[in-house]
Amino acid sequence: MKKMLRRLEEENMEVEELDEEVDEKGITEGEMLDLILTEINNKTYNLIGTFDEKLLADFKAFASQVYFYENDPHPTLTINISSRGGQVDILLAILDTIETLKEMWECKVHCHIDGYAFSSGALLFLIASDTRSMGNNGQMMLHEMSYGVNSSLKDHKAELAYTEKLQKRINKLIAKNTPITEKMLNKWYKEGDTFFFIEDCEELGILTSEEEYHLASKNEDDVDGAKAPVLDGNPTETVVAPLPEKKPSVNVTPVPE
């Protein structure tokens, strides 16, 4: 059990501290482990599948149960992503929910790619997170938004204009929260589906080192956030992932991808 506890980094609890708490509470180590696992599950969401109404309802249900203790030194919400994407309006609703949690609990959000994060999954990974990681064989994919209208030419023009406006909005959010520039995004969109493995993400500077992760998880009163680097548009330049400023809420109702 103690080996398992050493892996529970989110709790920052040493074995000696566990023993003291077990003695103080008068419970077994097994019962204490159950409490710790419950606490971790309360702060971890496994986002698996398509961005649709079912996923949104499930995430909002999870968000309503999130709780951080006042004395929690590193309040961090973890989102593990395994998704091929889906509706952009669902993505934006989840982003707004995450923003509400950040404001309510003054917590950080760590996103981890567990396998793959494509399309809306990649957007969530880049926009929602303060810190990021991915598995050694993880993949991220970005592409231009798509739309479909079975109606008049006038409606097609309106939907095209709206989708272009929404794409620009998403691009600005990515550029605000990562070293990726809008110029780099537009270049990738012209090439079609663009895939990134862990080596590519490291070169782009969008993953967070262990040191940066712990810096981001500390209270802002204790440490100054790192400033975002300025890139020259070269997608292979190696940079340090920034600690972002507070992100704005997104209040739009987009069409599905």
N, C-alpha and C positions, 0 to 999 in steps of 0.2 A: 504494500500500500504506500509506503514511504517513497518508493521509486516513482509511483504514479503522481504523488504530490509534488515531486520535484519538477514534473512536467507541466504543472498547473501554473505557468508563469503569470497568467493574468491576475492571480490572487496575491502574488508577491509574498507568499507565506513560506517561511522556512519550517523544517521539520520540528525544531525546538519550539517555535511559536505554536505549532499545531498541538504538541504535547501539553504545553501550558494551557491552551484553550480547552483541550479535552479534560484536563484535571479540573479546571475552573468550572466547566459546565456539568461535570459529572456524567458524561455520556461516553459511549464506546468510540473507538477510532472509526469503525464502520459507519456509525451514525454521523460522525463529524464529516467523513468523506461524502456522504449523501448530501449534507448541507452545502458543502463546497461545490459539488457538481451541480446542485440546483442553482446556486448563485451564478456559476459560470454560464449555465444554460439560459439564465435570465438575461444575460448580456450578449448572447451569441445567436445569430439568425442564419440558418442555412437556406440561402436563396437558390432553389433548384427548379428548373423548368422555364416555361414561357411566361413573358410579362403579359398577363391577362387579368381579368377581374378576380379570378380565384386567388391568384398570387397576391394581388393588392389587398384583398380581404384578410388573407392569412398574415401579411406583414403588419397590417393595422392592428390585428388581434395581438400579435407579438408586441407591438409598440405600446399597447395599452397595459401590458404586464411588466414593462421595463422598470426597474427600480435600482437606484444607486443610494447607498448609505451616505450620510452627510460626511462621515470621516473617511470615505473612500479616497485614497491619495492619487489614484490614477483611473478616474472614471472613463472607461473605454468601451464602446459598443463595437462588436466584431460581426462583420457580414461576410460569410463564405459564399462565393458565387460560382454556380455551375449552371450556366444558361446560354442558350443560343439566341436570345433576344426576344423581341415581341413588340407590343404596342408602345409607341412613344408617350402617349398620354398616361399610360400606367406608370411608366418610368418617372414622369414628372410628378405624379401624385406621390410616389414613393419618396422622391427627392424632397418634396415638401414635408412629408411625415418625418423624415430623418432630420430636416432642419428644425422642426418643432421639438424633437427629442434633444437636439443639441442646445437649443435655447432653454428648454425646461431644466435639463440636468447639467448644463455646462460641461458636457462630455465630449470626447473625441470619438471619431469613427475610424476603425481600421477595416479595410476591405482586402479580402484574400481570394485570388482566383484558384478554385479547386477544380482543375481540369480545363475548363474553358469559359470564357466570357466573350460572347460575340454580340455585335450590334448594341442593343439596349443594355445588355449585360456589361459590355465594355464601357459604355457611357456612365453607368452607375459606378463602376470601379474607379473611373477617372474623376467624376464630378463630386460624388458623395463623400469621398474619403479624405481624412487628414493624413493617414499613413496607408501604405499599400505593400502587399507581398503576393507571391504566386508560387505554385509548386514547380519543381524542376522541369516538369513536362507540361506545364500550363500553357495555354494559348489565349491570346486576345485578338479580336478582329474588329476593325472599324470599316465602315462604308457609308456612302451617301444615303440619305433618307429616300424612301420611295413612297408613292401614293397611288391610289386608284379610284377613279370616279366613273361610274356607268351612267353618264348623263350628257348634258349639252356641252358644246365647245366653250361656252361662257363659264360653266361650272369648272371645266378643266383648267381654264386660265386662272380662276379664283383659287382653286386648290393648289396649283403650281406656285402662285405667288405666296400663298400662305406657307407652303412647305419650305420654300426658299427662305422665308423670314424665320421660320422655326429652326432651320438648319444653321443659320447665322447665330441665333440665340444659343444653341447647343455649343457651337464652336467657341463662342466667347466664354462660356462656362468652363469648357475644357482648358482653354488658354489661361483663364484666371487661376485655375486650381492645379495646373501642371506645367512643366517646362515645354509642352507641346504648343506650337504657335498655330494661328489660324492659317498662315501660309503653308505650313507643313500639312495640315489637315486637308486643305483644298488640293494639294498635290496628290495626296493619297487617294482622295475621292475620285480623281480623274483616272486613276489606275484600277479602280474597281475595289473588290474586297481585298483589304490589306491585313495580313496576319503577322502577329508578333509573338515570338517565343521569349523565354525568360532573358536570354542574352540580348535580344533587341530592346526589351523593356529596361534592362539595366543600362544599356547605352543611351537610351532616351532620358534616363534619370527619373523615371516615374515610380520606381520601386524605392522603398525606404530601408535604409540600413538599420541594424539593431540599435545603434546609438541614437539615430534620429527617432526611431520608434519610441524609445524611452523618454527622449526630450519632449516629443509631442504629447506624451501621456501625462506629463507633469502639469501642474497648475500654471497658468500664464503668469501668475504673480511670482513664481519661482524661477522662471527662465524666459528669455526673450526668444521669439520664434525666428527661425532662419529666414533670410530674405530670398525671394525667388530670383534665380539667375536670368540674365538676358541672353537669348540665343540668337544666332545669325541665320536661323532657318535650316541649318544642317541637321537632318534627322539622325545622324550617327554620332553627334557630339555627346561626350560623356559629361553629365552634370549631376549635381546633388539635388535630390528631390526636395522641394520647398515645404515649409510649414505654411499652409495657406491662411489668408485672412478670412474673416467671416464671410460666407457666401450668401448671396441674395436668394430669397425665395422665388420660385418660378410660378407664375400664375397665368397659365394659358391652357387652352383646351385643344390639343393638336389632333390631327387625323392619325389613324394607325399607320405603322410602317407598311 
